[in-house]
């Protein structure tokens, strides 16, 4: 019974921790995804594991304790009785250690590996955040579109009402009524399709946040920034300082440098010291001391090891340089994408949308007054609906462009002025 209560309490705690704030903002999505996705936990766990490697590779080999019977005469087994020692024995402790700084170089290489893993974990976190933000904008666009469809349905139903009034008054034709009813049916079909798309977008956002796909998503709240992004020089500076991929690349170069020193250390021998206590049948108790060194005579193998490490160092340096150029290009391209999306969204909001609404209102008013045709009204309405859909897509594209710019400079919501 107590176990069941404990399990239920744990489940309640997990469910409570997975609740999203209402309304859900982009900053909430960013924080939730960064701390709740298993991919991020796995990446940092790997980094934590590699952080222990320096202590492992930098330690000496374990000493070896060797008790032994050095000489046991066969005739001693045949003799009966007697006294005194009947065999030679010894107990020794052996320790091996390098006569070079190879342990320190291995520690440096392991530390570089750990630093690289930590930087890549940061990159994984940024990728996870970007994925969650894109899902956020997709769901926001579709939910906003559902409200626009409600307005479109109201306008289509108004067209049916006006055309029916004209037909009843003898100033219209039945075809106009049927044509208006077609627009109503078309909008209703779009609503049914959009409802399924919204459910799909909610499942995608839940998944990107590390939640169950069927969990409820509260209302979303986001207003895209209408300000221009930072200057190109500032964007480049932040990208080159903050991108975790560059940190990982620099760590890879450091690791390659350390591996060169490791291979060079192989030219120096390893030493062995063995000490212990011994006893013989003739001399009695005594001490044992042994010193040995390896002889690294296979120079061709050692030179090949150093050459291999140098080649890996050149590769790491070239990869880092290529990555730096790629990141610079990504940052500038992301900044210009924001400028393009900002220009489109602003023009649609300030110039195109008001004119489309005015044209539709004028066409509908003229048709209701017995002037014009239903076709012109429907054309104006469809033009308005297209502009509304374009506006929603432009706003979503602007938000996603900001998110990509943040990712390109290695920050979350950090590229805004």
C-alpha positions as CSV (number, residue, x, y, z in Angstrom):
1,X,0.0,0.0,0.0
2,X,2.8,2.4,0.9
3,X,4.6,1.5,-2.3
4,X,1.5,2.3,-4.3
5,X,1.1,5.6,-2.6
6,X,4.8,6.4,-3.2
7,X,4.5,5.6,-6.9
8,X,1.3,7.8,-7.2
9,X,3.1,10.6,-5.4
10,X,6.0,10.4,-7.8
11,X,3.8,10.3,-10.8
12,X,1.9,13.4,-9.5
13,X,5.2,15.2,-9.0
14,X,6.3,14.4,-12.5
15,X,3.0,15.5,-14.0
16,X,3.1,18.7,-12.0
17,X,6.6,19.5,-13.2
18,X,5.5,19.0,-16.8
19,X,2.8,21.6,-16.6
20,X,3.2,24.6,-18.9
21,X,2.4,28.2,-17.9
22,X,-0.7,29.8,-19.3
23,X,-0.3,31.7,-21.6
24,X,2.7,29.9,-23.0
25,X,5.4,32.3,-24.1
26,X,8.5,31.7,-26.3
27,X,10.8,32.2,-23.3
28,X,8.9,29.4,-21.5
29,X,9.3,27.1,-24.4
30,X,13.0,27.9,-24.6
31,X,13.6,27.1,-20.9
32,X,11.4,24.0,-20.8
33,X,13.0,22.4,-23.8
34,X,16.5,23.2,-22.6
35,X,15.9,21.5,-19.2
36,X,13.4,18.8,-20.1
37,X,14.6,17.1,-23.3
38,X,16.3,13.7,-22.8
39,X,18.8,14.5,-25.6
40,X,20.2,17.3,-23.6
41,X,20.5,15.2,-20.4
42,X,22.2,12.5,-22.4
43,X,24.7,14.9,-23.9
44,X,25.6,16.4,-20.6
45,X,25.9,13.0,-19.0
46,X,28.4,12.0,-21.7
47,X,30.3,15.2,-20.9
48,X,30.3,14.4,-17.2
49,X,31.6,10.9,-18.0
50,X,34.4,12.2,-20.1
51,X,35.3,14.7,-17.3
52,X,36.4,11.7,-15.2
53,X,38.9,10.5,-17.9
54,X,41.8,12.8,-16.9
55,X,42.0,11.1,-13.4
56,X,41.9,7.7,-15.1
57,X,44.5,8.2,-17.8
58,X,46.8,10.2,-15.6
59,X,47.2,7.6,-12.9
60,X,50.0,5.1,-12.6
61,X,49.5,1.5,-13.3
62,X,48.4,-0.5,-10.2
63,X,51.3,-2.1,-8.4
64,X,51.7,-5.8,-8.6
65,X,52.3,-8.0,-5.5
66,X,53.9,-11.3,-6.4
67,X,54.4,-14.0,-3.7
68,X,56.3,-16.9,-5.2
69,X,58.1,-20.1,-4.4
70,X,61.4,-19.6,-6.1
71,X,62.9,-23.1,-5.6
72,X,61.3,-26.2,-4.1
73,X,63.6,-29.2,-4.3
74,X,62.0,-32.5,-5.4
75,X,64.0,-34.5,-2.8
76,X,62.3,-32.4,-0.1
77,X,59.0,-34.1,-1.0
78,X,60.6,-37.6,-0.5
79,X,62.2,-36.9,2.8
80,X,60.4,-37.4,6.0
81,X,61.0,-35.6,9.2
82,X,63.8,-33.1,9.4
83,X,63.8,-29.5,10.3
84,X,64.7,-26.1,8.9
85,X,63.6,-24.4,5.7
86,X,62.9,-26.7,2.8
87,X,62.4,-24.2,-0.1
88,X,63.2,-20.7,-1.4
89,X,60.4,-18.1,-1.4
90,X,59.9,-14.3,-2.0
91,X,57.3,-11.6,-1.8
92,X,57.8,-8.6,-4.1
93,X,56.0,-5.4,-5.0
94,X,56.4,-4.2,-8.6
95,X,55.6,-0.7,-9.9
96,X,55.9,0.5,-13.5
97,X,56.1,4.2,-14.4
98,X,57.1,6.2,-17.5
99,X,60.4,8.2,-17.6
100,X,58.6,10.9,-19.7
101,X,55.7,13.3,-19.3
102,X,53.3,11.0,-21.2
103,X,50.9,11.0,-18.3
104,X,50.6,14.7,-18.3
105,X,50.0,14.8,-22.0
106,X,47.4,12.1,-21.8
107,X,45.7,14.2,-19.1
108,X,45.7,17.2,-21.4
109,X,44.2,15.1,-24.2
110,X,41.5,13.8,-21.9
111,X,40.7,17.3,-20.7
112,X,40.3,18.5,-24.3
113,X,37.9,15.6,-24.9
114,X,35.8,16.5,-21.9
115,X,35.8,20.2,-23.0
116,X,34.7,19.2,-26.5
117,X,31.9,17.0,-25.2
118,X,30.7,19.8,-23.0
119,X,30.6,22.2,-25.9
120,X,28.8,19.7,-28.1
121,X,26.2,19.3,-25.3
122,X,25.7,23.0,-25.5
123,X,25.2,22.7,-29.2
124,X,22.7,19.9,-28.7
125,X,20.8,22.2,-26.3
126,X,20.7,25.0,-28.8
127,X,19.4,22.6,-31.5
128,X,16.7,21.3,-29.2
129,X,15.6,24.9,-28.3
130,X,15.5,25.8,-32.0
131,X,13.3,22.8,-32.7
132,X,10.9,23.7,-29.9
133,X,10.7,27.3,-31.0
134,X,9.9,26.3,-34.6
135,X,7.2,24.0,-33.3
136,X,5.9,26.9,-31.2
137,X,5.6,29.2,-34.3
138,X,4.0,26.4,-36.3
139,X,1.3,25.9,-33.7
140,X,0.8,29.7,-33.3
141,X,0.3,30.2,-37.0
142,X,-2.3,27.4,-37.2
143,X,-4.2,28.6,-34.2
144,X,-4.2,32.1,-35.5
145,X,-5.4,30.8,-38.9
146,X,-8.3,29.1,-37.1
147,X,-9.5,32.5,-35.9
148,X,-9.0,34.0,-39.3
149,X,-11.2,31.2,-40.8
150,X,-13.9,32.1,-38.3
151,X,-13.8,35.6,-39.8
152,X,-13.8,34.3,-43.3
153,X,-16.8,32.0,-42.5
154,X,-18.7,35.0,-41.1
155,X,-18.0,37.0,-44.3
156,X,-19.0,34.1,-46.5
157,X,-22.3,33.7,-44.6
158,X,-22.8,37.4,-45.0
159,X,-22.4,37.0,-48.7
160,X,-25.1,34.3,-48.6
161,X,-27.4,36.6,-46.7
162,X,-26.9,39.5,-49.1
163,X,-27.3,37.4,-52.2
164,X,-30.4,35.8,-50.8
165,X,-31.9,39.2,-50.1
166,X,-31.2,40.4,-53.6
167,X,-32.7,37.2,-55.0
168,X,-35.8,37.6,-52.9
169,X,-36.1,41.2,-54.0
170,X,-35.8,40.2,-57.7
171,X,-32.5,42.1,-58.2
172,X,-30.3,39.0,-58.0
173,X,-30.1,35.5,-59.4
174,X,-30.2,32.1,-57.7
175,X,-26.7,31.4,-59.1
176,X,-25.3,34.1,-56.8
177,X,-26.9,32.4,-53.8
178,X,-25.4,29.0,-54.7
179,X,-22.0,30.6,-55.4
180,X,-22.0,32.2,-52.0
181,X,-23.0,28.9,-50.4
182,X,-20.0,27.3,-52.1
183,X,-17.7,29.7,-50.4
184,X,-19.3,28.9,-47.0
185,X,-18.7,25.1,-47.7
186,X,-15.1,25.8,-48.8
187,X,-14.3,27.7,-45.6
188,X,-16.0,25.0,-43.4
189,X,-13.9,22.3,-45.2
190,X,-10.7,24.3,-44.5
191,X,-11.7,24.5,-40.8
192,X,-12.1,20.7,-40.6
193,X,-8.7,20.3,-42.2
194,X,-7.1,22.9,-40.0
195,X,-8.4,21.3,-36.8
196,X,-6.4,18.1,-37.6
197,X,-3.3,20.3,-38.5
198,X,-3.6,22.0,-35.1
199,X,-3.6,18.7,-33.3
200,X,-0.6,17.6,-35.3
201,X,1.2,20.8,-34.4
202,X,0.3,20.4,-30.7
203,X,1.8,16.9,-30.7
204,X,4.9,18.2,-32.4
205,X,5.3,21.0,-29.8
206,X,4.8,18.5,-26.9
207,X,7.4,16.2,-28.4
208,X,9.9,19.0,-28.8
209,X,9.4,19.9,-25.2
210,X,9.9,16.3,-24.0
211,X,6.2,15.9,-23.0
212,X,3.6,13.3,-23.9
213,X,2.2,14.0,-27.4
214,X,-1.4,14.1,-26.2
215,X,-0.8,16.6,-23.4
216,X,-2.8,19.8,-23.5
217,X,-1.1,23.0,-24.8
218,X,-2.3,26.3,-23.3
219,X,-2.8,29.5,-25.2
220,X,0.3,30.9,-26.9
221,X,1.5,34.4,-26.6
222,X,4.2,35.9,-28.8
223,X,4.7,39.3,-30.5
224,X,7.5,39.3,-33.0
225,X,10.1,42.0,-32.6
226,X,9.7,44.7,-35.3
227,X,13.1,46.2,-34.6
228,X,16.1,45.7,-36.8
229,X,18.7,43.1,-35.7
230,X,22.1,43.9,-34.5
231,X,24.7,45.3,-36.9
232,X,26.6,42.6,-39.0
233,X,29.8,43.2,-37.1
234,X,28.1,42.7,-33.7
235,X,26.4,39.5,-35.0
236,X,29.7,38.1,-36.2
237,X,31.5,39.0,-33.0
238,X,28.8,37.2,-30.9
239,X,28.9,34.2,-33.2
240,X,32.6,33.8,-33.1
241,X,32.6,34.1,-29.3
242,X,29.6,32.1,-28.4
243,X,29.1,29.3,-30.8
244,X,29.8,26.0,-29.0
245,X,30.9,24.3,-32.2
246,X,33.9,26.6,-32.3
247,X,34.7,25.7,-28.7
248,X,34.5,22.0,-29.6
249,X,36.7,22.6,-32.6
250,X,39.3,24.4,-30.5
251,X,39.2,21.5,-28.0
252,X,39.8,19.1,-30.9
253,X,42.9,21.0,-31.9
254,X,44.2,21.0,-28.3
255,X,43.6,17.3,-28.1
256,X,45.6,16.8,-31.4
257,X,48.4,18.8,-29.9
258,X,48.4,16.7,-26.8
259,X,48.4,13.5,-28.8
260,X,51.5,14.6,-30.7
261,X,53.3,15.0,-27.3
262,X,52.0,11.6,-26.2
263,X,53.5,10.0,-29.3
264,X,56.8,11.8,-28.8
265,X,56.9,10.6,-25.3
266,X,57.0,7.1,-26.5
267,X,60.6,7.6,-27.6
268,X,61.5,7.6,-23.9
269,X,61.5,4.3,-22.0
270,X,59.2,3.0,-19.3
271,X,60.8,2.0,-15.9
272,X,60.1,-0.8,-13.5
273,X,61.1,-1.1,-9.9
274,X,60.5,-4.3,-7.9
275,X,61.3,-4.6,-4.2
276,X,60.5,-7.3,-1.7
277,X,61.5,-9.9,0.9
278,X,63.0,-13.3,0.1
279,X,64.4,-16.3,1.9
280,X,66.6,-19.1,0.7
281,X,67.4,-22.5,2.3
282,X,71.1,-21.6,2.4
283,X,71.2,-17.9,3.3
284,X,68.0,-17.3,5.1
285,X,66.0,-14.1,5.0
286,X,66.9,-11.2,2.8
287,X,65.8,-8.4,0.5
288,X,65.1,-8.2,-3.3
289,X,65.5,-5.2,-5.5
290,X,65.1,-5.1,-9.3
291,X,65.2,-2.2,-11.7
292,X,64.3,-2.5,-15.4
293,X,63.6,-0.2,-18.4
294,X,62.0,-0.8,-21.7
295,X,64.2,-0.2,-24.8
296,X,62.2,1.7,-27.5
297,X,64.2,0.5,-30.5
298,X,61.5,0.2,-33.2
299,X,61.9,3.8,-34.4
300,X,59.9,3.3,-37.5
301,X,56.8,2.6,-35.5
302,X,57.4,5.5,-33.2
303,X,57.9,7.9,-36.1
304,X,54.7,6.7,-37.8
305,X,52.8,7.4,-34.6
306,X,54.1,10.9,-34.4
307,X,53.4,11.5,-38.1
308,X,49.9,10.2,-37.7
309,X,49.3,12.6,-34.7
310,X,50.6,15.5,-36.8
311,X,48.2,14.7,-39.6
312,X,45.3,14.6,-37.2
313,X,46.4,18.0,-35.9
314,X,46.4,19.4,-39.4
315,X,42.9,18.0,-40.0
316,X,41.6,19.4,-36.7
317,X,43.0,22.8,-37.6
318,X,41.5,22.8,-41.1
319,X,38.1,21.6,-39.7
320,X,38.2,24.5,-37.2
321,X,39.0,27.0,-39.9
322,X,36.2,25.7,-42.2
323,X,33.8,25.8,-39.3
324,X,34.7,29.4,-38.5
325,X,34.0,30.4,-42.1
326,X,30.7,28.5,-42.1
327,X,29.5,30.0,-38.9
328,X,30.3,33.5,-40.2
329,X,28.2,32.8,-43.3
330,X,25.4,31.4,-41.3
331,X,25.3,34.4,-39.0
332,X,25.2,36.9,-41.8
333,X,22.7,34.9,-43.8
334,X,20.4,34.5,-40.7
335,X,20.6,38.3,-40.0
336,X,19.6,39.1,-43.6
337,X,16.8,36.5,-43.4
338,X,15.4,38.5,-40.4
339,X,15.6,41.7,-42.4
340,X,13.7,40.1,-45.3
341,X,11.0,38.6,-43.1
342,X,10.7,41.9,-41.2
343,X,10.3,43.9,-44.4
344,X,7.6,41.5,-45.7
345,X,5.7,41.3,-42.4
346,X,5.8,45.1,-42.0
347,X,4.6,45.9,-45.5
348,X,1.7,43.3,-45.3
349,X,0.6,44.7,-42.0
350,X,0.8,48.4,-42.8
351,X,0.1,48.6,-46.5
352,X,-1.4,45.5,-48.0
353,X,-3.8,44.4,-45.3
354,X,-5.6,47.7,-44.9
355,X,-6.1,48.0,-48.6
356,X,-7.4,44.5,-49.0
357,X,-10.0,45.1,-46.2
358,X,-11.1,48.4,-47.7
359,X,-11.5,46.8,-51.1
360,X,-13.6,43.9,-49.7
361,X,-15.8,46.2,-47.6
362,X,-16.4,48.5,-50.6
363,X,-17.3,45.6,-52.9
364,X,-19.6,44.1,-50.3
365,X,-21.3,47.4,-49.6
366,X,-21.8,48.0,-53.3
367,X,-23.3,44.6,-53.9
368,X,-25.7,45.0,-51.0
369,X,-26.8,48.3,-52.5
370,X,-27.6,46.6,-55.8
371,X,-24.4,47.6,-57.6
372,X,-21.6,45.3,-58.9
373,X,-21.6,41.5,-59.1
374,X,-21.1,38.7,-56.6
375,X,-18.0,37.6,-58.5
376,X,-16.3,40.9,-57.8
377,X,-17.1,40.6,-54.1
378,X,-15.8,37.0,-53.9
379,X,-12.6,38.0,-55.7
380,X,-12.1,40.8,-53.2
381,X,-12.9,38.5,-50.3
382,X,-10.5,35.8,-51.6
383,X,-7.8,38.4,-52.1
384,X,-8.3,39.5,-48.5
385,X,-8.2,35.9,-47.3
386,X,-5.0,35.3,-49.2
387,X,-3.4,38.4,-47.6
388,X,-4.5,37.2,-44.2
389,X,-2.9,33.8,-44.7
390,X,0.2,35.5,-46.1
391,X,0.3,37.8,-43.1
392,X,0.2,34.8,-40.7
393,X,2.9,33.0,-42.6
394,X,5.1,36.1,-42.7
395,X,4.7,36.7,-38.9
396,X,5.6,33.0,-38.3
397,X,8.6,33.3,-40.7
398,X,9.7,36.4,-38.8
399,X,9.6,34.6,-35.5
400,X,11.5,31.6,-36.9
401,X,14.0,33.9,-38.5
402,X,14.7,35.5,-35.1
403,X,15.1,32.0,-33.6
404,X,17.6,30.9,-36.4
405,X,19.6,34.1,-35.9
406,X,19.8,33.4,-32.2
407,X,21.0,29.8,-33.0
408,X,23.6,31.1,-35.4
409,X,25.2,33.3,-32.7
410,X,25.0,30.5,-30.1
411,X,22.4,32.2,-27.9
412,X,18.7,31.9,-27.0
413,X,16.9,35.2,-27.8
414,X,20.2,37.0,-27.8
415,X,20.4,38.7,-31.2
416,X,17.8,41.3,-30.5
417,X,18.9,44.9,-30.0
